[in-house]
Amino acid sequence: MNWLWVIIVGLVLGTLARAIIPGRQRIPLWLTVVLGIVGSVLGNAVAGWFGVAHTRGIDWTRHVLQLLGAILVVFVGDMIWSAVRGRRRRHRI
């Protein structure tokens, strides 16, 4: 059941990150989920470094850091995806 939550969180954070980043992202949905998961892990690590990983109640700081991590990872992942996919298409023509 934990893997299901990881996938759901990755989907939600990846989708939110894509909505926040200006412009069109050309990454597929599966990559959005993977990058959202990576961003969530990155946000959790940063929250741990700041000492706010576990607080009473809702961990708003941790959730914001997870979203910021997802935005960063989706942004970089989209640039890499576009560069790799763009190179492949140029060589085929």
C-alpha positions as CSV (number, residue, x, y, z in Angstrom):
1,M,0.0,0.0,0.0
2,N,2.9,2.4,0.6
3,W,3.9,2.2,-3.1
4,L,0.5,3.3,-4.1
5,W,0.8,6.4,-1.9
6,V,4.2,7.1,-3.3
7,I,2.8,7.0,-6.9
8,I,-0.2,9.2,-5.9
9,V,2.1,11.8,-4.2
10,G,4.4,11.7,-7.3
11,L,1.4,12.2,-9.6
12,V,0.0,15.1,-7.6
13,L,3.3,16.9,-7.0
14,G,4.4,16.4,-10.6
15,T,1.2,17.7,-12.0
16,L,1.2,20.7,-9.6
17,A,4.8,21.4,-10.7
18,R,3.9,21.3,-14.3
19,A,1.0,23.6,-13.7
20,I,3.2,26.1,-11.9
21,I,6.1,26.1,-14.4
22,P,5.4,28.5,-17.2
23,G,5.2,27.2,-20.7
24,R,4.5,23.7,-22.0
25,Q,6.3,20.7,-20.7
26,R,6.8,18.0,-23.2
27,I,7.4,15.1,-20.8
28,P,5.0,12.1,-20.7
29,L,2.8,11.4,-17.7
30,W,4.9,8.5,-16.5
31,L,8.0,10.7,-16.3
32,T,5.9,13.4,-14.5
33,V,5.1,10.8,-11.8
34,V,8.8,9.7,-11.5
35,L,10.0,13.3,-11.3
36,G,7.3,14.1,-8.8
37,I,8.5,11.2,-6.6
38,V,12.2,12.3,-6.9
39,G,11.1,15.9,-6.1
40,S,9.3,14.7,-3.0
41,V,12.3,12.7,-1.8
42,L,14.5,15.8,-2.4
43,G,12.0,18.0,-0.4
44,N,12.0,15.5,2.4
45,A,15.8,15.5,2.5
46,V,15.9,19.3,2.7
47,A,13.2,19.3,5.4
48,G,15.4,16.9,7.4
49,W,18.5,19.1,6.9
50,F,16.4,22.1,8.2
51,G,15.1,20.1,11.1
52,V,11.4,20.3,10.1
53,A,10.9,16.8,8.8
54,H,8.6,15.8,11.7
55,T,6.4,18.3,13.4
56,R,3.1,18.1,15.2
57,G,0.1,18.5,13.1
58,I,0.3,19.1,9.3
59,D,3.9,19.5,8.1
60,W,3.3,22.5,5.9
61,T,6.9,23.4,5.6
62,R,7.8,19.9,4.5
63,H,5.0,19.9,1.9
64,V,6.1,23.2,0.5
65,L,9.7,21.9,0.3
66,Q,8.4,18.8,-1.5
67,L,6.6,21.0,-4.0
68,L,9.6,23.2,-4.5
69,G,11.7,20.0,-5.1
70,A,9.2,18.7,-7.6
71,I,9.2,22.0,-9.4
72,L,13.0,22.0,-9.7
73,V,13.2,18.4,-10.7
74,V,10.4,18.6,-13.3
75,F,11.9,21.8,-14.8
76,V,15.3,20.2,-15.1
77,G,13.8,16.9,-16.3
78,D,11.8,18.6,-19.0
79,M,14.9,20.4,-20.3
80,I,16.9,17.1,-20.4
81,W,13.9,15.2,-22.0
82,S,13.5,17.9,-24.7
83,A,17.3,17.9,-25.4
84,V,17.4,14.1,-25.7
85,R,14.2,13.8,-27.8
86,G,15.2,16.8,-29.9
87,R,18.6,15.2,-30.8
88,R,17.0,11.9,-31.8
89,R,14.5,13.6,-34.1
90,R,17.2,15.7,-35.8
91,H,19.3,12.6,-36.6
92,R,16.3,10.7,-38.1
93,I,15.6,13.3,-40.8
